[in-house]
């Protein structure tokens, strides 16, 4: 699945902007590079395995996407 750049909503109601994807130079595993759109003192830029970015999480017994594209 292709992850398009843009604004995403995390299941915890925080917004992130996906900058793009990249690959680990040793394993070729795909990662998503994204930016927090709120004041996060831990970091502004983040990376997550593409498989984890695309997975669903269970909230109150209901499966929802970890990140949902919004624009």
N, CA, C and O atoms as a GROMACS GRO file, in nm:
protein
  284
    1UNK      N    1   0.084  -0.118   0.000
    1UNK     CA    2   0.000   0.000   0.000
    1UNK      C    3   0.088   0.125   0.000
    1UNK      O    4   0.188   0.132   0.072
    2UNK      N    5   0.050   0.222  -0.080
    2UNK     CA    6   0.124   0.348  -0.088
    2UNK      C    7   0.071   0.443   0.019
    2UNK      O    8  -0.050   0.459   0.036
    3UNK      N    9   0.162   0.505   0.091
    3UNK     CA   10   0.125   0.606   0.190
    3UNK      C   11   0.153   0.742   0.128
    3UNK      O   12   0.268   0.776   0.100
    4UNK      N   13   0.046   0.820   0.108
    4UNK     CA   14   0.066   0.949   0.044
    4UNK      C   15   0.100   1.056   0.148
    4UNK      O   16   0.050   1.052   0.260
    5UNK      N   17   0.183   1.151   0.109
    5UNK     CA   18   0.213   1.263   0.199
    5UNK      C   19   0.086   1.342   0.230
    5UNK      O   20  -0.006   1.348   0.148
    6UNK      N   21   0.081   1.401   0.346
    6UNK     CA   22  -0.033   1.481   0.385
    6UNK      C   23  -0.059   1.474   0.534
    6UNK      O   24   0.024   1.426   0.611
    7UNK      N   25  -0.173   1.523   0.572
    7UNK     CA   26  -0.212   1.532   0.712
    7UNK      C   27  -0.286   1.405   0.755
    7UNK      O   28  -0.376   1.358   0.686
    8UNK      N   29  -0.246   1.351   0.870
    8UNK     CA   30  -0.306   1.230   0.924
    8UNK      C   31  -0.349   1.255   1.068
    8UNK      O   32  -0.288   1.335   1.140
    9UNK      N   33  -0.453   1.186   1.108
    9UNK     CA   34  -0.500   1.192   1.245
    9UNK      C   35  -0.465   1.060   1.313
    9UNK      O   36  -0.505   0.953   1.267
   10UNK      N   37  -0.391   1.068   1.422
   10UNK     CA   38  -0.357   0.951   1.503
   10UNK      C   39  -0.479   0.913   1.586
   10UNK      O   40  -0.561   0.999   1.618
   11UNK      N   41  -0.491   0.787   1.621
   11UNK     CA   42  -0.609   0.742   1.695
   11UNK      C   43  -0.622   0.810   1.832
   11UNK      O   44  -0.730   0.806   1.891
   12UNK      N   45  -0.516   0.873   1.882
   12UNK     CA   46  -0.523   0.947   2.009
   12UNK      C   47  -0.556   1.095   1.986
   12UNK      O   48  -0.537   1.179   2.074
   13UNK      N   49  -0.605   1.126   1.864
   13UNK     CA   50  -0.649   1.261   1.825
   13UNK      C   51  -0.538   1.364   1.813
   13UNK      O   52  -0.562   1.483   1.835
   14UNK      N   53  -0.418   1.323   1.779
   14UNK     CA   54  -0.308   1.415   1.750
   14UNK      C   55  -0.287   1.415   1.599
   14UNK      O   56  -0.302   1.312   1.534
   15UNK      N   57  -0.253   1.531   1.544
   15UNK     CA   58  -0.231   1.542   1.400
   15UNK      C   59  -0.082   1.534   1.368
   15UNK      O   60   0.004   1.584   1.441
   16UNK      N   61  -0.054   1.468   1.255
   16UNK     CA   62   0.082   1.453   1.205
   16UNK      C   63   0.081   1.477   1.054
   16UNK      O   64  -0.018   1.451   0.986
   17UNK      N   65   0.193   1.526   1.005
   17UNK     CA   66   0.208   1.545   0.860
   17UNK      C   67   0.310   1.444   0.810
   17UNK      O   68   0.426   1.447   0.851
   18UNK      N   69   0.266   1.355   0.723
   18UNK     CA   70   0.357   1.258   0.663
   18UNK      C   71   0.439   1.328   0.556
   18UNK      O   72   0.384   1.390   0.465
   19UNK      N   73   0.571   1.317   0.569
   19UNK     CA   74   0.662   1.378   0.473
   19UNK      C   75   0.693   1.282   0.358
   19UNK      O   76   0.716   1.325   0.245
   20UNK      N   77   0.692   1.154   0.388
   20UNK     CA   78   0.721   1.054   0.286
   20UNK      C   79   0.760   0.923   0.349
   20UNK      O   80   0.740   0.902   0.469
   21UNK      N   81   0.814   0.835   0.268
   21UNK     CA   82   0.859   0.706   0.316
   21UNK      C   83   1.006   0.688   0.278
   21UNK      O   84   1.058   0.757   0.190
   22UNK      N   85   1.070   0.596   0.346
   22UNK     CA   86   1.210   0.565   0.317
   22UNK      C   87   1.238   0.421   0.352
   22UNK      O   88   1.154   0.352   0.409
   23UNK      N   89   1.358   0.376   0.318
   23UNK     CA   90   1.396   0.237   0.344
   23UNK      C   91   1.524   0.234   0.426
   23UNK      O   92   1.614   0.316   0.409
   24UNK      N   93   1.529   0.136   0.515
   24UNK     CA   94   1.651   0.110   0.590
   24UNK      C   95   1.757   0.065   0.490
   24UNK      O   96   1.732  -0.022   0.407
   25UNK      N   97   1.875   0.123   0.498
   25UNK     CA   98   1.979   0.095   0.398
   25UNK      C   99   2.038  -0.046   0.412
   25UNK      O  100   2.100  -0.096   0.318
   26UNK      N  101   2.018  -0.110   0.525
   26UNK     CA  102   2.070  -0.246   0.542
   26UNK      C  103   1.966  -0.353   0.513
   26UNK      O  104   1.995  -0.454   0.448
   27UNK      N  105   1.844  -0.332   0.561
   27UNK     CA  106   1.740  -0.435   0.549
   27UNK      C  107   1.637  -0.406   0.441
   27UNK      O  108   1.560  -0.494   0.403
   28UNK      N  109   1.634  -0.282   0.392
   28UNK     CA  110   1.536  -0.236   0.294
   28UNK      C  111   1.393  -0.234   0.349
   28UNK      O  112   1.297  -0.225   0.272
   29UNK      N  113   1.379  -0.244   0.482
   29UNK     CA  114   1.247  -0.233   0.543
   29UNK      C  115   1.196  -0.091   0.526
   29UNK      O  116   1.272   0.005   0.539
   30UNK      N  117   1.066  -0.078   0.497
   30UNK     CA  118   1.007   0.054   0.472
   30UNK      C  119   0.964   0.123   0.601
   30UNK      O  120   0.912   0.061   0.693
   31UNK      N  121   0.987   0.254   0.604
   31UNK     CA  122   0.951   0.337   0.718
   31UNK      C  123   0.874   0.460   0.668
   31UNK      O  124   0.891   0.503   0.554
   32UNK      N  125   0.791   0.514   0.756
   32UNK     CA  126   0.718   0.637   0.729
   32UNK      C  127   0.785   0.748   0.810
   32UNK      O  128   0.813   0.731   0.929
   33UNK      N  129   0.810   0.861   0.745
   33UNK     CA  130   0.870   0.977   0.812
   33UNK      C  131   0.760   1.081   0.828
   33UNK      O  132   0.697   1.121   0.731
   34UNK      N  133   0.738   1.123   0.953
   34UNK     CA  134   0.628   1.216   0.978
   34UNK      C  135   0.663   1.318   1.084
   34UNK      O  136   0.755   1.298   1.164
   35UNK      N  137   0.587   1.427   1.084
   35UNK     CA  138   0.613   1.542   1.169
   35UNK      C  139   0.493   1.569   1.260
   35UNK      O  140   0.379   1.572   1.213
   36UNK      N  141   0.518   1.589   1.388
   36UNK     CA  142   0.412   1.625   1.482
   36UNK      C  143   0.361   1.764   1.447
   36UNK      O  144   0.439   1.856   1.425
   37UNK      N  145   0.229   1.780   1.443
   37UNK     CA  146   0.168   1.910   1.413
   37UNK      C  147   0.118   1.977   1.542
   37UNK      O  148   0.024   2.056   1.540
   38UNK      N  149   0.183   1.942   1.651
   38UNK     CA  150   0.153   2.002   1.781
   38UNK      C  151   0.286   2.013   1.856
   38UNK      O  152   0.386   1.958   1.811
   39UNK      N  153   0.288   2.082   1.965
   39UNK     CA  154   0.411   2.101   2.041
   39UNK      C  155   0.442   1.973   2.118
   39UNK      O  156   0.385   1.949   2.225
   40UNK      N  157   0.532   1.893   2.066
   40UNK     CA  158   0.573   1.769   2.130
   40UNK      C  159   0.717   1.788   2.178
   40UNK      O  160   0.808   1.794   2.095
   41UNK      N  161   0.740   1.796   2.309
   41UNK     CA  162   0.875   1.822   2.360
   41UNK      C  163   0.973   1.709   2.335
   41UNK      O  164   1.094   1.730   2.344
   42UNK      N  165   0.926   1.588   2.305
   42UNK     CA  166   1.015   1.474   2.283
   42UNK      C  167   1.083   1.479   2.147
   42UNK      O  168   1.200   1.445   2.134
   43UNK      N  169   1.009   1.521   2.044
   43UNK     CA  170   1.064   1.530   1.909
   43UNK      C  171   0.960   1.591   1.815
   43UNK      O  172   0.840   1.580   1.839
   44UNK      N  173   1.007   1.654   1.711
   44UNK     CA  174   0.918   1.707   1.606
   44UNK      C  175   0.904   1.605   1.493
   44UNK      O  176   0.795   1.587   1.438
   45UNK      N  177   1.014   1.537   1.460
   45UNK     CA  178   1.014   1.439   1.352
   45UNK      C  179   1.018   1.297   1.408
   45UNK      O  180   1.084   1.269   1.507
   46UNK      N  181   0.944   1.209   1.340
   46UNK     CA  182   0.932   1.071   1.384
   46UNK      C  183   0.944   0.976   1.265
   46UNK      O  184   0.919   1.016   1.152
   47UNK      N  185   0.982   0.851   1.292
   47UNK     CA  186   0.980   0.744   1.192
   47UNK      C  187   0.910   0.624   1.254
   47UNK      O  188   0.923   0.598   1.374
   48UNK      N  189   0.838   0.552   1.173
   48UNK     CA  190   0.768   0.432   1.219
   48UNK      C  191   0.769   0.331   1.105
   48UNK      O  192   0.757   0.367   0.988
   49UNK      N  193   0.782   0.204   1.142
   49UNK     CA  194   0.774   0.100   1.039
   49UNK      C  195   0.642   0.115   0.965
   49UNK      O  196   0.537   0.139   1.025
   50UNK      N  197   0.649   0.100   0.834
   50UNK     CA  198   0.528   0.114   0.752
   50UNK      C  199   0.420   0.018   0.797
   50UNK      O  200   0.302   0.055   0.800
   51UNK      N  201   0.456  -0.105   0.830
   51UNK     CA  202   0.357  -0.204   0.873
   51UNK      C  203   0.287  -0.158   1.001
   51UNK      O  204   0.167  -0.179   1.016
   52UNK      N  205   0.361  -0.098   1.092
   52UNK     CA  206   0.302  -0.048   1.217
   52UNK      C  207   0.216   0.075   1.191
   52UNK      O  208   0.110   0.090   1.252
   53UNK      N  209   0.260   0.162   1.101
   53UNK     CA  210   0.184   0.283   1.066
   53UNK      C  211   0.046   0.245   1.011
   53UNK      O  212  -0.053   0.312   1.039
   54UNK      N  213   0.041   0.136   0.934
   54UNK     CA  214  -0.082   0.094   0.868
   54UNK      C  215  -0.172   0.005   0.952
   54UNK      O  216  -0.286  -0.023   0.914
   55UNK      N  217  -0.123  -0.041   1.068
   55UNK     CA  218  -0.204  -0.136   1.143
   55UNK      C  219  -0.322  -0.071   1.212
   55UNK      O  220  -0.329   0.050   1.230
   56UNK      N  221  -0.415  -0.156   1.252
   56UNK     CA  222  -0.531  -0.112   1.328
   56UNK      C  223  -0.504  -0.139   1.476
   56UNK      O  224  -0.432  -0.233   1.511
   57UNK      N  225  -0.562  -0.056   1.562
   57UNK     CA  226  -0.552  -0.073   1.706
   57UNK      C  227  -0.694  -0.089   1.761
   57UNK      O  228  -0.790  -0.044   1.700
   58UNK      N  229  -0.704  -0.153   1.874
   58UNK     CA  230  -0.835  -0.174   1.934
   58UNK      C  231  -0.862  -0.070   2.042
   58UNK      O  232  -0.784  -0.058   2.138
   59UNK      N  233  -0.970   0.003   2.027
   59UNK     CA  234  -1.013   0.105   2.122
   59UNK      C  235  -1.156   0.072   2.163
   59UNK      O  236  -1.247   0.068   2.080
   60UNK      N  237  -1.177   0.049   2.292
   60UNK     CA  238  -1.310   0.016   2.344
   60UNK      C  239  -1.376  -0.098   2.265
   60UNK      O  240  -1.496  -0.094   2.236
   61UNK      N  241  -1.297  -0.198   2.231
   61UNK     CA  242  -1.349  -0.314   2.161
   61UNK      C  243  -1.369  -0.296   2.011
   61UNK      O  244  -1.417  -0.387   1.944
   62UNK      N  245  -1.332  -0.179   1.958
   62UNK     CA  246  -1.349  -0.152   1.816
   62UNK      C  247  -1.213  -0.129   1.751
   62UNK      O  248  -1.128  -0.060   1.806
   63UNK      N  249  -1.193  -0.189   1.633
   63UNK     CA  250  -1.067  -0.170   1.561
   63UNK      C  251  -1.073  -0.042   1.479
   63UNK      O  252  -1.168  -0.018   1.404
   64UNK      N  253  -0.970   0.040   1.494
   64UNK     CA  254  -0.959   0.166   1.419
   64UNK      C  255  -0.817   0.177   1.365
   64UNK      O  256  -0.725   0.120   1.422
   65UNK      N  257  -0.799   0.251   1.255
   65UNK     CA  258  -0.663   0.269   1.202
   65UNK      C  259  -0.577   0.350   1.299
   65UNK      O  260  -0.624   0.444   1.363
   66UNK      N  261  -0.449   0.312   1.310
   66UNK     CA  262  -0.356   0.388   1.394
   66UNK      C  263  -0.346   0.531   1.343
   66UNK      O  264  -0.347   0.626   1.422
   67UNK      N  265  -0.335   0.548   1.211
   67UNK     CA  266  -0.330   0.678   1.146
   67UNK      C  267  -0.435   0.681   1.035
   67UNK      O  268  -0.447   0.587   0.957
   68UNK      N  269  -0.510   0.791   1.028
   68UNK     CA  270  -0.613   0.807   0.925
   68UNK      C  271  -0.583   0.930   0.842
   68UNK      O  272  -0.566   1.039   0.898
   69UNK      N  273  -0.576   0.916   0.711
   69UNK     CA  274  -0.551   1.028   0.621
   69UNK      C  275  -0.668   1.126   0.627
   69UNK      O  276  -0.784   1.085   0.616
   70UNK      N  277  -0.639   1.256   0.645
   70UNK     CA  278  -0.748   1.355   0.648
   70UNK      C  279  -0.736   1.463   0.540
   70UNK      O  280  -0.837   1.522   0.503
   71UNK      N  281  -0.616   1.488   0.490
   71UNK     CA  282  -0.605   1.582   0.376
   71UNK      C  283  -0.465   1.582   0.318
   71UNK      O  284  -0.438   1.655   0.222
   0.00000   0.00000   0.00000
